[in-house]
Amino acid sequence: MTNPNTLLLIMINAVLMLALAALLISPMVFFFAALAGAPLMLSILIIITLTTRAKAPAEIKA
């Protein structure tokens, strides 16, 4: 009768370890996602500003 209890303890420990691993890994995932996404967002903003600045003088001259 000790096998179900030990299996339950092993399952609970595995779930707790997975939860701790997820808590530890998720900030790193968000950090790397921010590192990868920041240059993309900056490039998109730079492209938008360059296109709007390129279009604005043409509208003013016309």
N, CA, C and O of each residue as an XYZ file, in Angstrom:
248
protein
N       0.828     -1.212      0.000
C       0.000      0.000      0.000
C       0.860      1.260      0.000
O       0.331      2.369     -0.069
N       2.159      1.103      0.076
C       3.015      2.291      0.088
C       3.255      2.825     -1.323
O       3.674      3.971     -1.485
N       2.995      2.013     -2.339
C       3.280      2.463     -3.697
C       2.400      3.637     -4.148
O       2.936      4.575     -4.737
N       1.074      3.641     -3.904
C       0.282      4.809     -4.333
C       0.733      6.094     -3.649
O       0.773      7.148     -4.283
N       1.074      6.019     -2.358
C       1.505      7.229     -1.664
C       2.815      7.752     -2.242
O       2.964      8.957     -2.447
N       3.755      6.869     -2.504
C       5.034      7.305     -3.057
C       4.841      7.859     -4.463
O       5.495      8.827     -4.850
N       3.946      7.245     -5.224
C       3.681      7.767     -6.566
C       3.067      9.159     -6.484
O       3.411     10.041     -7.270
N       2.156      9.356     -5.529
C       1.554     10.680     -5.362
C       2.620     11.697     -4.971
O       2.643     12.808     -5.502
N       3.505     11.324     -4.044
C       4.565     12.248     -3.635
C       5.487     12.556     -4.806
O       5.907     13.701     -4.980
N       5.805     11.552     -5.607
C       6.682     11.780     -6.760
C       5.995     12.701     -7.765
O       6.630     13.589     -8.334
N       4.694     12.488     -7.983
C       3.967     13.339     -8.928
C       3.891     14.771     -8.416
O       4.070     15.717     -9.183
N       3.622     14.936     -7.104
C       3.538     16.286     -6.536
C       4.898     16.976     -6.628
O       4.979     18.157     -6.966
N       5.963     16.237     -6.327
C       7.299     16.824     -6.429
C       7.626     17.195     -7.872
O       8.233     18.237     -8.123
N       7.228     16.350     -8.821
C       7.498     16.652    -10.224
C       6.738     17.897    -10.656
O       7.275     18.738    -11.377
N       5.483     18.015    -10.215
C       4.690     19.197    -10.581
C       5.301     20.448     -9.966
O       5.377     21.489    -10.619
N       5.741     20.350     -8.701
C       6.359     21.509     -8.058
C       7.655     21.898     -8.764
O       7.920     23.083     -8.964
N       8.450     20.922     -9.137
C       9.695     21.217     -9.844
C       9.415     21.835    -11.205
O      10.127     22.744    -11.634
N       8.377     21.345    -11.891
C       8.019     21.932    -13.187
C       7.541     23.368    -13.003
O       7.861     24.239    -13.812
N       6.771     23.618    -11.933
C       6.291     24.977    -11.680
C       7.467     25.902    -11.376
O       7.520     27.025    -11.877
N       8.416     25.430    -10.553
C       9.595     26.245    -10.251
C      10.422     26.494    -11.506
O      10.923     27.599    -11.715
N      10.564     25.466    -12.342
C      11.327     25.638    -13.578
C      10.632     26.634    -14.498
O      11.290     27.455    -15.137
N       9.301     26.566    -14.568
C       8.570     27.510    -15.415
C       8.725     28.931    -14.881
O       8.900     29.871    -15.657
N       8.662     29.092    -13.557
C       8.826     30.426    -12.972
C      10.229     30.962    -13.226
O      10.405     32.161    -13.443
N      11.234     30.076    -13.202
C      12.605     30.529    -13.429
C      12.875     30.785    -14.909
O      13.626     31.695    -15.258
N      12.260     29.979    -15.782
C      12.570     30.081    -17.208
C      11.769     31.201    -17.872
O      12.264     31.847    -18.796
N      10.539     31.437    -17.413
C       9.690     32.420    -18.098
C      10.292     33.836    -18.112
O      10.205     34.498    -19.146
N      10.899     34.338    -17.019
C      11.530     35.665    -17.133
C      12.647     35.694    -18.171
O      12.821     36.691    -18.871
N      13.410     34.594    -18.271
C      14.472     34.547    -19.273
C      13.874     34.547    -20.675
O      14.412     35.182    -21.582
N      12.761     33.835    -20.855
C      12.108     33.808    -22.169
C      11.603     35.200    -22.516
O      11.771     35.657    -23.647
N      10.977     35.886    -21.538
C      10.511     37.246    -21.801
C      11.687     38.179    -22.082
O      11.589     39.069    -22.926
N      12.811     37.973    -21.365
C      13.985     38.819    -21.563
C      14.552     38.644    -22.965
O      14.874     39.621    -23.641
N      14.674     37.366    -23.403
C      15.199     37.125    -24.749
C      14.210     37.599    -25.808
O      14.619     38.081    -26.864
N      12.911     37.469    -25.536
C      11.907     37.956    -26.485
C      11.990     39.478    -26.599
O      11.843     40.029    -27.690
N      12.225     40.157    -25.473
C      12.379     41.611    -25.514
C      13.657     41.988    -26.263
O      13.664     42.945    -27.037
N      14.743     41.234    -26.033
C      15.990     41.509    -26.751
C      15.808     41.300    -28.247
O      16.345     42.066    -29.047
N      15.058     40.272    -28.633
C      14.855     40.007    -30.053
C      13.817     40.956    -30.645
O      13.917     41.320    -31.816
N      12.818     41.363    -29.852
C      11.738     42.186    -30.380
C      12.070     43.670    -30.407
O      11.535     44.404    -31.238
N      12.945     44.126    -29.510
C      13.254     45.554    -29.456
C      13.887     46.059    -30.754
O      13.443     47.090    -31.260
N      14.900     45.394    -31.322
C      15.444     45.884    -32.599
C      14.411     45.864    -33.718
O      14.409     46.746    -34.577
N      13.526     44.855    -33.713
C      12.484     44.812    -34.745
C      11.541     45.997    -34.599
O      11.208     46.647    -35.590
N      11.107     46.288    -33.373
C      10.206     47.419    -33.160
C      10.915     48.733    -33.487
O      10.313     49.628    -34.080
N      12.195     48.856    -33.103
C      12.934     50.077    -33.416
C      13.092     50.247    -34.920
O      12.957     51.356    -35.436
N      13.378     49.154    -35.630
C      13.524     49.251    -37.088
C      12.197     49.619    -37.736
O      12.164     50.400    -38.687
N      11.096     49.058    -37.224
C       9.779     49.397    -37.787
C       9.475     50.870    -37.532
O       8.969     51.561    -38.416
N       9.782     51.358    -36.318
C       9.540     52.769    -36.019
C      10.417     53.661    -36.888
O       9.960     54.700    -37.366
N      11.676     53.268    -37.100
C      12.574     54.066    -37.937
C      12.075     54.086    -39.375
O      12.109     55.127    -40.032
N      11.610     52.935    -39.869
C      11.086     52.887    -41.241
C       9.849     53.766    -41.359
O       9.690     54.479    -42.350
N       8.963     53.722    -40.354
C       7.747     54.548    -40.404
C       8.122     56.026    -40.379
O       7.561     56.822    -41.133
N       9.073     56.399    -39.512
C       9.450     57.812    -39.432
C      10.137     58.264    -40.720
O       9.910     59.383    -41.179
N      10.974     57.406    -41.310
C      11.643     57.780    -42.556
C      10.637     57.929    -43.690
O      10.743     58.853    -44.496
N       9.662     57.026    -43.757
C       8.669     57.121    -44.833
C       7.798     58.357    -44.646
O       7.463     59.030    -45.621
N       7.427     58.666    -43.400
C       6.596     59.848    -43.185
C       7.405     61.117    -43.458
O       6.877     62.080    -44.015
N       8.681     61.122    -43.071
C       9.507     62.294    -43.360
C       9.770     62.421    -44.858
O       9.885     63.531    -45.377
N       9.867     61.290    -45.553
C      10.086     61.347    -46.994
C       8.821     61.818    -47.707
O       8.900     62.502    -48.728
N       7.657     61.452    -47.174
C       6.414     61.847    -47.822
C       6.056     63.305    -47.503
O       5.445     63.986    -48.327
N       6.432     63.780    -46.318
C       6.012     65.116    -45.909
C       6.602     66.217    -46.801
O       5.840     67.087    -47.224
N       7.909     66.239    -47.115
C       8.418     67.313    -47.973
C       7.798     67.267    -49.373
O       7.598     68.308    -49.999
N       7.495     66.062    -49.860
C       6.873     65.968    -51.182
C       5.494     66.618    -51.151
O       5.101     67.296    -52.101
N       4.765     66.413    -50.063
C       3.448     67.031    -49.965
C       3.584     68.547    -49.816
O       2.777     69.301    -50.359
N       4.612     68.993    -49.075
C       4.791     70.434    -48.889
C       5.224     71.078    -50.211
O       4.739     72.153    -50.565
N       6.147     70.416    -50.949
C       6.599     70.985    -52.214
C       5.475     70.977    -53.246
O       5.354     71.914    -54.036
N       4.661     69.940    -53.248
C       3.577     69.855    -54.225
C       2.469     70.820    -53.801
O       1.446     70.922    -54.478
